[in-house]
Amino acid sequence: MLNNELTKLLNIDYPIIQAPMAGGISTTALVSSVSNYGGLGMIGAGYLNPSQTREQIREVRQSTTNHFGVNLFVPTAFQRSDEKIRLVNDLLGPIHDLLEIEKNEIPSPTYESLVESFNAQVAVVIEEKVPTCSFTFGIPSIEIIDILKKHNITVIGTATTVKEAVEIEKAGMDIVVVQGSEAGGHRGTFIHDHQESLVGLMSLIPQVVDNVMIPVIAAGGIMDGRGLMASLCLGAKGVQMGTAFLTCVESGAHPLHKEAILQSTEDQTILTRAFSGKWARGINNKFIEDLHEHETSLPDFPVQNSLTQGIRKAASIQNNSDFMSLWSGQSPRLAKNQTVEMLMKKIVDEAKIIKKN
C-alpha cells in the first residue's frame, strides 16, 4: 500500500529512510534494525575514516540481509584564519577550565586530506557493494557519480532549495532528499547563503517536485505517519527521519541527548554555528549561548569542529549537557523512547489508517 517507485528503487518495503546521523548516533544496531523492519537504514560515515567505514558496513551486513546505505560528506574548500582560531581559543578557555581539560590540540584537517579520505570512502562503498550512497554538503564529481552508478549503487543528493535540487538532478543523481528548515543537525546547504536556504518543508516539497523528474524524499520535522502521508500528498515519494530515530533504544546518542529531546518543546531548538562552524539545528544550551554573539566570527567547518571536539567529548564523559551538541529537529514533542520496531510499526499503521480515511 505504501509501495512506489522509491521503494522499488531502494528495494525496501516502506518509503522510510533513517537519516544518516554522523558522530556515533547511527550505530550498527540502529541501521540494521531500520532495514530489518522495512525501511532503509543509513550509516552516517561523515566523521569516519575509510577503515572505520568498511568496518561498520561489514558489521551491518552481519545484522541484516536487507538493503542499507552509507552517507558521506562532500568536502568543501574552507578558509583557515589564525585570527579566528585565536579568538575562539580565548572564548573556549574558561570552558576548558570548567571541564578541567587541556586546550584541544587536535589539528584541523586540510582540504586535501578531506578529499583524500572522501575518495577512499567512495572506493570502500564500491568495494563493499553497498546498495545506496547518499551525499551531504554538496555534489560529488560527475566521475564519482558515474562510477557509483556503473556499480549499480543508487546515488542520493541532499538539497535545501529548488536550485540545489535541480543541480543534483543535472549531475545525474538518482534521488534527492529535500531538507526543510525544521530539520535537526547540520544543514545540507551548498549553493545559497544560510538565510536563503531556510525554506520550510511543506513549501519546499511541491516546489522541488514541480522542478525535477527524480524521486523526492522529504526531511525535516517528520516524526510519524501523519508526516509521512502529508509529504506523500505534496508529491514526495518518501521521508527521511532523524530525530524520531535518535531517541530510539538502538540509537547511539548520549542518554542526556535523548532525554533533552524528550523533555524539549518546539521553541527550544535553535540554529547555531557554535559547535562546528556550519549551521545546524539543536536544543539551545549554555555553550550555544556563550558563543552566540561571536557566531559570525567563528572559523569555518571543519576547523571549528576540531576546536570544540575536546569540549564535546569531555562534556559527554562528564554527563554535562551544557556543553554537548544536542541536535534536534523542530518536533521534539513527538519524540518517544521506543524501539525501532515500535516506531516503524506505528508510522506504517498510522499511514494506513489515514490512507483508508
N, C-alpha and C positions, 0 to 999 in steps of 0.2 A: 504493500500500500504506500510505503514511502520510497519505493524504488524509482529511480530516474536515471538520466544519462550520467550523473555524477557517481552514483553508487555503482553503476556498471563500469565506469572508467577506473574507479579506485578499488573495485572488487570488494565492496563492503555491503552489509545488509541495510544499514541506516545512514542517512546523509549527515552524520555527526562526526566531526573531527575534533580530537583533543588538541588544544593549542600547544605548540611546542615551547614549553617554558624552560628556558636555559637556567643554569646555576643550581642544578640538583633537584629541581621540583619534578621534572619528567623522569621519574625512576623507571626502572625496568618493570616493576610491578604495575605502575600506572599505565604505561604504554601498552603492555601486553594485555592487561585487563580490558582496556577500551577496545582493543582489536578482538579479544575473545568474546566480548558481548555485542559485537556487530558494528562498532564504529571504526574509525581509523586512529590508532594510537600514533603519536609523533614523538620522536626523540629530539629534545632541544639541545642540539650539539654546538650552539653558538660559542660556548666557552670551553668546549672540549678540544683536546689536541687530536691529531689523526688516530693515534693508537687507542686513546680512550673512546673515540667514536666507534672504531672497529670492535672494541671490547663490548660496548653496550649493544651494538647491533647483534652480536653473537648471543649475548645474554637474552635479548628479546626473542630471538629465534628459538631459543630453548624453552621459552614460556608461551609461545603462540605459534600456530601454523598459519594464522591469518595474515592478511596484508597489514603493513605498518609503514611509517615514513620517517625521514630524517630532515630536520630543518637546519640550514646553515645561514650565517650572517655574511652578506656580501661586503667585502672590505671596501671602505671608502677613504679617500685621502683626507688627512686631517692636519691641522696646524698644531705644532708643538711650541708653546710660548713659555719661556723660562720665567718671565714676569708673572704670568698667570699661575704657574706652578708654585712660585714663592708666595703669592697671595693666598693660595689655598692651604699651603703648609702652615702659614700663620694662623689661618682660621681654624684649621684642624688640630693645632697644638693643644688647646685646652681639652679637646675631646680625647686625644691620646692620653693626656694626664689623667683624666677622669676614669678612663678604662684601664689605666696603668699599663699601657703598651707603648712600644717604641714607634717612632715615625715610620710610616710604610716606605721601605727602601726598594720595593719591587719596581724594577724599571718598566716603564710603559712600553708596549710593543711598538716596533716601527711598522710603517705601512707595508714595507717589503716583506717583513716576517709574517704579517697577517695574510698577505696574498699567497705566500708560500704554503702556509698552513691550510688555507682555504682550498688551494688546488690539490693538496694532498688529501683533504677530507673528501673532495669530489671523487678522487681516484678510489678511495675506500668505499664510497657509496656504490660505485660501479663494480668494483671487485667483489663486494659482498652481495651484489644483485638485490639491492633494496628496491622495492617496487615504486616508491614515491619519494621525491626530493623537493622540499619547498625552500624558498629563499626570502629573507627579510633584509631591509635596509638598502635595497637596490636590485638591479637586474644583472645577473651574471653575463659573461660574454656570450655572443652567438655561438662560438665554438663549444663552450661548456654545455649550453642548452642542446646543441645538436648531438654532441657525443652521448649525453644522458638519454636523449630520445632514441638514438641508434641502439642503445642497450635496453630499449623498452621500459625506461623509467619515466613515470609521469612527473612532469615538472610544473610546480605551482609557484606563482609570484604573490607578493603582498603589496596592496595599494591603499592609499588613504584619500585619493581623489580620482575623478574620472580620467584626468590626463595621465596619471600614473598607470591606471588600469589599461588604457589604450596602448601605452608604451609596452606594457607586459605582453599584451596580445601581439603587437607588432614584432616583438623579439622572438615569437614562436612558442611561448609557454602555453601549456595545455589548459590551465585553470588559474583564476585569480581570486585570492582572498581579499575582500574589501573590509578594511578595518575602520569602524566608526570611532568617533572621538570618545565614546563611552568605554572603550577597551582598556583593560588593565595592562600594566607593564609598558615596555617600550613601544613608541610609535614607529610604524613602518615607513614613514615619510621619506622620500628620496628626491623629489623634484622641487616641491614647493617649500616655502618657509613654514615653520611650525604653526603660526597663527592661521594661515590659509588652508591648512590641512585638517582643521578641527571640524570636519563635517559629521553630523550625527548619522548613525547607521541607517535609520529609516529614510533619510533624504538621499543617502549615498547609494543604497541598493538599486532603486529603479533607474537612477541616472546612469549608473555603470551598465546595468542590464541593457539599456537602450543604446549604448555606445560600443559594446563589444559582443562578439559572437561566442566566445568561450564561456564555459560554465562559471558562475559566480558563487563564491562561498562567503557568507556573511559572518562578521566577527565584531563583537563589542557589546557587552552587557547582556548577552543571551544566556539564560540560566535554566530554561525549562521548555516544555512542549509548546507553550504559547509563543515564546521567542522563535522557536523553530518554524512554526506554522506562519507566523507573521512574516518571517524572512522569505519563506516559500511563496507566500501570496504576492510579495513585492517583486518576485522574479528570480530570487536566489535559488540555487539548486541544493544548497546545504548550509550548515552552520559550523563555525569553529568556536569552541568554548574553552576559556582559560580558567577564570575564577571558579566556575562551577566544579571543575575537576581539581583545582588547587586545594579545596577543603575536603576532598575525598580521603578516605583512610589510606589509600595506596600512594598518595602524593608525598613527595619528599620535602614539602615545605616545613619550615620550623613550626613546632606546636604553637608558639606565640604568634606567628604569622597567620596560621589558620584561625586562632582564637580572635585575633584583631579583626579579621574579615567577618567572622560570625557575630561579633559584637558591634560592628560598624553600621552606619546609615549612609544613604546615597550622597549626603552632602559632606562627607568626611574624606572623600578622595580628592586628590589634587594633582596637577601636572607639575613635574619638577625635573630639573637637570642636576640636582644636588648630588645624587649618588654616582651617576655615570657620565655626565656631560652630554647626554642625549635625553630628549624629553620622554618622560614615562609617567604613567598614572599609578599612584599608590596612596595609601592611607597617610594622612598628614601626621607627622610626629616631630619630636624636638630637633632632630638632625635637619629635616627639611626647613623648619622654621629658623634655625640658627643660620643657615646658608641662603635663606630666601632673598635677602636684599642684595646679595652678591651674585645671584643666579646668572646674569648675563655675562659676568666677568670670569666665569669658571672655564677651565680648559675643556677642549672637545673630548668626545668619546674617541678612543678608549683611555685617554690619558687620565681623566678624572676618575674613571672606573678603577684604574690601578691605584690611584692615590687614596681612594676610600676603602680599598679592599680589606686592609688590616682592621679598620674600624668595624666593618660589617661582620667580619669573621669573629672578632673579639666579642662584639655585642651578642652575636648568636650563641657563642660558648657561654657567655655570662648571663644568658636569658634576659637581655636588656633591649626591649623593643623600641626604646627611644632612638636607637642608632641603627636599626635594621631597615632594609628596603622592603616595605610591606606592600608589594604590588597588588593591586585590586582594580577590577572594573567598577562601573557605577551602579551595579545591582547587588551590593553585599547583603541586603536584607533577604535576598532569595537564596543565599548560600546555605548549605546544610552539611553537617558532619555525617557522611554516609559512605557506603562502599560504591565503587564504580558500577557494580551490578545494579544496585538500588537506583542510582542516578539514571543510568541508561534505560532501565525498565520504566521509570517514572516519565522520562521525556517521551518515550515511544507511546506509552499508554495515554498520556495527555494529548499527544498529537493525533492519535487515532480517534479519541472522543471528539476533539474539535473538528476533525475531518467529517465525521458522521453527522454532526450537527450543522 
